[in-house]
Amino acid sequence: MAMKRRRDQKPKKSVFAGVIAAVLLTAALIFFLSQKSLQEPISVSEFKLNTVVKVTLYDSKEEPLLSQVMELCDRYEKIFSRTRKDSEIYRLNEGTLPKEDGYYVLSEECAKLIEKGLYYSQLSEGAFDITIEPVSSLWDFTSEEHRVPSEADLAEARKLVGYEKVELNGNKIRFAQEGMGIELGAIAKGYIADKMKTFLVEHGVKHGIIDLGGNILCIGEKRNGDAFQIGIQKPFADRNETLATAAIKDKSVVSSGIYERCFEKDGKRYHHILNPATGYPYENDLVAVTIISDLSTEGDGLSTTCFSLGLEKGLELVNHLENVQAVFITEDGEVHFSDGFEQVVPLTYVK
């Protein structure tokens, strides 16, 4: 009987071991598949802010985050757009915002960005000026019409430009002259990108990329700890064609150039970075400026500011700022770097 009991016990042990092995194998397979699924990024791409906005998350499967962050983008566009008739900036420029004691009353977000814009206007001594709106509204870089204003119209509009004529007091604003307006297009995308990043980080995202058509903002780095490889675009080439790639971790890369929004008319090329002193596009031998910084708002403001200042003054400004690096490309194809650029930002050149 003892021998029979031992024989009876062996199959039970074998079955039990087989069950354990199957459970372990299943668990391992589930873990493998979950890890593989987690490594596959999710993304969304939509046309907003007059460009293609794309958000890619590398460590999240929370699809609702993508729609929520795009809704956030829409909310800020409704504040800062110069052309949307329902936006706060449009209503400010049209003089239809509520007033109090002679001041227009702004939302907190709008007041903050105008304050930033005035800072960069003062930093550049007016070479970049957010009160360019009366001039910029005369130009058309987006439709097929490609309108070039008359010299007489530009001369009248230039009289309404001057950041020093703006009085901002908390969330209240007024202008020294009737007909003045605010143009935040040169810094709004950077501000929106920073807000989108803050939202995603607060919801647990540690690895991702926010791309607002030339404004790249990295959330952390790749899941394996490597840097993201962000291209520095080759001017007047396809958007996917780059001069070099920069190794970026948790930083912003913003480019401004004459190739972004431009057109030719009567044999002359016009671009969207306007000189407040003339009303016409800048002609200073620069083709593009790329700024690498911690915040996209800073990168956006500085890329236009440095372009407006020109190569020499632009480089001088960047070299006096902490945690900011820059690349300047001139019309002769030469590439100029801020001090210590390649020691801080590793580059891989495209052959």
C-alpha positions as CSV (number, residue, x, y, z in Angstrom):
1,M,0.0,0.0,0.0
2,A,2.9,2.4,0.7
3,M,4.3,1.8,-2.7
4,K,0.9,2.5,-4.2
5,R,0.5,5.7,-2.3
6,R,3.9,6.9,-3.6
7,R,2.8,6.2,-7.1
8,D,-0.4,8.1,-6.5
9,Q,1.6,11.1,-5.2
10,K,3.9,11.4,-8.2
11,P,1.3,12.4,-10.8
12,K,-0.1,15.0,-8.3
13,K,3.3,16.6,-7.9
14,S,3.8,16.6,-11.6
15,V,0.5,18.2,-12.3
16,F,1.1,20.8,-9.6
17,A,4.5,21.7,-11.0
18,G,3.0,22.0,-14.5
19,V,0.3,24.4,-13.3
20,I,3.0,26.5,-11.6
21,A,5.1,26.6,-14.8
22,A,2.1,27.6,-16.8
23,V,1.2,30.4,-14.4
24,L,4.8,31.7,-14.5
25,L,4.9,31.5,-18.2
26,T,1.6,33.3,-18.6
27,A,2.8,36.0,-16.1
28,A,6.0,36.4,-18.0
29,L,4.2,36.7,-21.3
30,I,1.8,39.3,-19.8
31,F,4.7,41.3,-18.4
32,F,6.5,41.1,-21.8
33,L,3.5,42.3,-23.7
34,S,2.8,45.1,-21.3
35,Q,6.3,46.3,-21.4
36,K,6.3,46.2,-25.2
37,S,3.0,48.0,-25.3
38,L,4.3,50.6,-22.9
39,Q,7.3,51.3,-25.1
40,E,5.2,52.1,-28.1
41,P,4.4,55.8,-28.1
42,I,1.0,57.4,-28.5
43,S,0.6,60.6,-30.4
44,V,-1.9,63.1,-31.8
45,S,-1.5,65.6,-34.6
46,E,-3.9,68.4,-35.5
47,F,-3.8,71.7,-37.3
48,K,-3.8,74.5,-34.8
49,L,-2.1,77.9,-34.3
50,N,-1.7,78.1,-38.1
51,T,0.6,75.1,-38.0
52,V,0.7,71.4,-37.3
53,V,0.7,70.6,-33.6
54,K,1.9,67.2,-32.6
55,V,2.2,65.7,-29.1
56,T,3.9,62.3,-28.6
57,L,4.0,60.5,-25.2
58,Y,6.5,57.6,-24.7
59,D,5.5,56.4,-21.3
60,S,1.7,56.8,-21.1
61,K,-1.2,54.9,-22.5
62,E,-3.7,57.5,-21.3
63,E,-5.3,58.4,-24.6
64,P,-7.6,61.0,-22.9
65,L,-4.5,63.0,-22.1
66,L,-3.9,63.7,-25.8
67,S,-7.4,65.2,-26.3
68,Q,-7.1,67.1,-23.1
69,V,-3.8,68.7,-24.0
70,M,-5.1,69.6,-27.4
71,E,-8.2,71.3,-25.7
72,L,-5.7,73.2,-23.6
73,C,-4.0,74.4,-26.8
74,D,-7.4,75.5,-28.1
75,R,-8.1,77.5,-24.9
76,Y,-4.9,79.5,-25.2
77,E,-5.4,80.1,-28.9
78,K,-8.7,81.7,-28.0
79,I,-6.9,84.1,-25.7
80,F,-3.8,85.0,-27.8
81,S,-4.9,84.8,-31.5
82,R,-4.7,88.1,-33.3
83,T,-7.1,87.0,-36.1
84,R,-9.8,85.0,-34.3
85,K,-12.7,87.4,-33.7
86,D,-13.6,85.7,-30.4
87,S,-10.1,85.9,-28.9
88,E,-9.1,88.2,-26.1
89,I,-6.3,89.8,-28.0
90,Y,-8.6,90.5,-31.0
91,R,-11.1,92.2,-28.7
92,L,-8.4,94.2,-27.0
93,N,-7.1,95.4,-30.4
94,E,-10.7,96.2,-31.5
95,G,-11.3,98.1,-28.2
96,T,-14.3,95.9,-27.2
97,L,-12.9,94.4,-24.0
98,P,-14.5,95.7,-20.7
99,K,-12.9,98.8,-19.3
100,E,-12.3,100.0,-15.8
101,D,-11.0,103.4,-14.8
102,G,-9.7,104.0,-18.4
103,Y,-8.0,100.6,-18.6
104,Y,-8.9,97.5,-20.5
105,V,-9.3,94.5,-18.2
106,L,-7.3,91.4,-19.1
107,S,-7.4,87.8,-18.0
108,E,-4.5,86.8,-15.8
109,E,-3.0,84.6,-18.6
110,C,-3.2,87.4,-21.2
111,A,-1.6,89.9,-18.8
112,K,1.3,87.6,-18.1
113,L,2.1,87.0,-21.7
114,I,1.9,90.7,-22.6
115,E,4.2,91.4,-19.7
116,K,6.7,88.9,-21.2
117,G,6.3,90.5,-24.6
118,L,7.0,93.9,-23.2
119,Y,10.1,92.5,-21.5
120,Y,11.6,91.2,-24.8
121,S,10.6,94.5,-26.5
122,Q,12.6,96.4,-23.9
123,L,15.5,93.9,-24.0
124,S,15.8,94.5,-27.7
125,E,15.3,98.2,-27.4
126,G,12.3,97.9,-29.8
127,A,14.0,95.8,-32.5
128,F,11.3,93.3,-31.5
129,D,8.1,95.0,-30.5
130,I,4.8,93.4,-29.6
131,T,2.9,96.6,-30.6
132,I,3.8,95.9,-34.2
133,E,0.1,94.8,-34.7
134,P,-1.0,97.9,-36.7
135,V,1.8,97.1,-39.2
136,S,1.6,93.3,-39.2
137,S,-2.2,93.4,-39.8
138,L,-1.5,95.2,-43.2
139,W,0.5,92.2,-44.4
140,D,-0.8,88.8,-45.5
141,F,1.6,85.8,-45.2
142,T,-1.0,83.1,-44.8
143,S,-3.5,83.3,-47.7
144,E,-2.9,83.1,-51.5
145,E,-3.4,86.9,-51.8
146,H,0.1,87.7,-50.4
147,R,-0.6,91.3,-49.8
148,V,2.3,93.9,-49.7
149,P,1.1,97.2,-48.1
150,S,1.7,100.6,-49.6
151,E,4.4,102.8,-48.2
152,A,1.8,105.4,-47.2
153,D,-0.2,102.8,-45.2
154,L,3.0,101.5,-43.5
155,A,4.0,105.1,-42.6
156,E,0.7,105.7,-40.9
157,A,0.8,102.3,-39.1
158,R,4.3,102.9,-37.8
159,K,3.1,105.9,-35.9
160,L,1.1,103.5,-33.7
161,V,4.1,101.3,-32.8
162,G,6.0,101.7,-29.6
163,Y,6.1,99.3,-26.6
164,E,6.9,102.3,-24.4
165,K,3.4,103.7,-25.1
166,V,1.8,100.7,-23.3
167,E,0.9,100.9,-19.7
168,L,0.4,97.6,-18.0
169,N,-0.8,97.6,-14.4
170,G,-1.4,94.2,-13.1
171,N,-4.2,92.8,-15.3
172,K,-5.2,96.2,-16.7
173,I,-3.8,97.8,-19.8
174,R,-4.1,101.0,-21.8
175,F,-2.4,102.6,-24.8
176,A,-1.0,106.1,-25.2
177,Q,-2.6,106.4,-28.7
178,E,-5.9,105.2,-30.0
179,G,-5.5,102.5,-32.7
180,M,-2.6,100.8,-31.1
181,G,-2.6,97.0,-30.8
182,I,-0.8,93.9,-29.5
183,E,0.7,91.1,-31.6
184,L,1.8,88.0,-29.5
185,G,2.5,85.6,-32.4
186,A,6.2,85.7,-31.7
187,I,5.9,84.3,-28.2
188,A,2.5,82.8,-27.8
189,K,3.4,79.3,-29.1
190,G,6.3,79.1,-26.6
191,Y,4.0,80.0,-23.7
192,I,1.4,77.5,-24.9
193,A,4.0,74.7,-25.2
194,D,5.2,75.4,-21.6
195,K,1.6,75.2,-20.4
196,M,1.0,71.9,-22.3
197,K,4.2,70.4,-20.8
198,T,3.2,71.5,-17.2
199,F,-0.2,69.8,-17.7
200,L,1.3,66.5,-19.0
201,V,4.0,66.4,-16.2
202,E,1.3,67.0,-13.6
203,H,-0.5,63.9,-15.0
204,G,2.5,61.7,-14.7
205,V,4.2,62.0,-18.1
206,K,8.0,61.8,-17.9
207,H,9.0,61.2,-21.5
208,G,7.5,63.0,-24.4
209,I,7.8,65.6,-27.2
210,I,5.6,68.6,-27.9
211,D,6.0,70.0,-31.4
212,L,4.2,73.3,-32.3
213,G,5.6,73.6,-35.8
214,G,9.1,74.8,-35.2
215,N,8.7,75.0,-31.4
216,I,10.0,71.7,-29.9
217,L,9.7,71.1,-26.2
218,C,11.1,67.9,-24.7
219,I,9.6,66.3,-21.6
220,G,12.5,64.5,-20.0
221,E,14.5,62.2,-22.2
222,K,13.9,58.8,-23.9
223,R,12.8,55.9,-21.8
224,N,16.3,54.4,-21.9
225,G,17.9,57.6,-20.6
226,D,19.2,58.8,-24.0
227,A,18.6,62.3,-25.3
228,F,16.1,63.1,-27.9
229,Q,17.7,63.9,-31.3
230,I,16.1,67.2,-32.5
231,G,16.9,68.5,-35.9
232,I,18.1,72.0,-36.7
233,Q,16.3,72.7,-40.0
234,K,18.0,73.5,-43.2
235,P,16.6,76.8,-44.4
236,F,14.4,76.7,-47.5
237,A,14.5,72.9,-47.5
238,D,11.8,70.4,-46.7
239,R,10.9,70.4,-43.0
240,N,12.5,67.0,-42.6
241,E,15.8,68.1,-44.0
242,T,18.2,69.2,-41.3
243,L,21.7,70.6,-41.0
244,A,22.4,68.8,-37.8
245,T,20.7,67.0,-34.9
246,A,21.1,68.2,-31.3
247,A,21.0,65.9,-28.3
248,I,18.2,67.4,-26.1
249,K,17.0,66.4,-22.6
250,D,14.1,68.3,-21.0
251,K,14.7,71.5,-23.0
252,S,13.1,73.7,-25.6
253,V,14.3,74.1,-29.2
254,V,12.8,77.1,-31.0
255,S,13.7,78.4,-34.5
256,S,12.7,81.6,-36.2
257,G,13.6,82.2,-39.8
258,I,12.8,83.9,-43.1
259,Y,11.8,80.6,-44.6
260,E,8.8,79.9,-42.2
261,R,6.2,82.3,-43.7
262,C,7.3,84.0,-46.8
263,F,6.3,84.7,-50.4
264,E,7.7,86.3,-53.6
265,K,6.0,89.1,-55.4
266,D,7.3,91.1,-58.3
267,G,10.6,89.3,-58.0
268,K,11.2,90.1,-54.3
269,R,11.0,87.8,-51.3
270,Y,9.1,88.9,-48.2
271,H,9.1,87.2,-44.8
272,H,7.1,87.6,-41.7
273,I,9.7,89.0,-39.2
274,L,9.0,92.7,-39.5
275,N,11.2,95.6,-38.6
276,P,9.2,98.1,-36.5
277,A,11.3,100.9,-37.8
278,T,10.4,100.4,-41.4
279,G,7.4,98.2,-41.5
280,Y,9.1,95.9,-43.9
281,P,10.7,92.5,-43.3
282,Y,14.2,92.6,-41.7
283,E,17.1,92.5,-44.1
284,N,20.1,91.8,-41.9
285,D,21.9,88.8,-43.6
286,L,20.3,86.4,-41.2
287,V,18.3,83.4,-42.5
288,A,17.5,81.6,-39.2
289,V,18.1,81.6,-35.4
290,T,17.6,78.6,-33.2
291,I,17.4,79.0,-29.4
292,I,17.9,76.1,-26.9
293,S,16.6,77.0,-23.4
294,D,14.8,75.6,-20.4
295,L,11.4,77.2,-21.3
296,S,9.8,77.5,-24.7
297,T,8.4,81.0,-23.9
298,E,12.0,82.1,-23.4
299,G,13.1,80.3,-26.6
300,D,10.3,81.8,-28.6
301,G,10.9,85.4,-27.4
302,L,14.7,85.2,-27.8
303,S,14.6,83.6,-31.3
304,T,12.7,86.6,-32.7
305,T,14.6,89.1,-30.5
306,C,18.0,87.8,-31.6
307,F,16.9,87.6,-35.3
308,S,15.8,91.2,-35.0
309,L,19.0,92.3,-33.4
310,G,21.2,90.7,-36.1
311,L,24.1,88.3,-35.8
312,E,26.5,90.5,-33.7
313,K,24.1,91.9,-31.2
314,G,22.1,88.7,-31.0
315,L,25.1,86.6,-30.2
316,E,26.2,89.2,-27.6
317,L,22.8,89.0,-25.9
318,V,22.8,85.2,-25.8
319,N,26.3,85.0,-24.5
320,H,25.3,87.1,-21.5
321,L,22.3,84.9,-20.6
322,E,22.5,81.8,-18.4
323,N,21.3,78.4,-19.6
324,V,20.7,79.6,-23.1
325,Q,22.4,78.5,-26.3
326,A,21.9,79.7,-29.9
327,V,22.6,78.9,-33.5
328,F,22.6,81.7,-36.1
329,I,22.6,80.9,-39.9
330,T,23.6,83.7,-42.3
331,E,22.7,84.1,-46.0
332,D,26.1,82.8,-47.0
333,G,25.3,79.5,-45.4
334,E,27.7,80.0,-42.5
335,V,26.6,78.6,-39.1
336,H,27.5,80.6,-36.0
337,F,27.2,79.3,-32.4
338,S,27.0,81.0,-29.0
339,D,29.9,80.5,-26.6
340,G,30.4,76.9,-25.6
341,F,27.5,75.6,-27.6
342,E,28.9,72.3,-28.6
343,Q,30.2,71.6,-25.1
344,V,26.7,72.0,-23.7
345,V,24.6,70.7,-26.7
346,P,26.2,67.7,-28.5
347,L,25.6,67.9,-32.3
348,T,25.6,65.3,-35.0
349,Y,26.1,66.9,-38.5
350,V,24.0,65.7,-41.4
351,K,26.2,64.8,-44.4
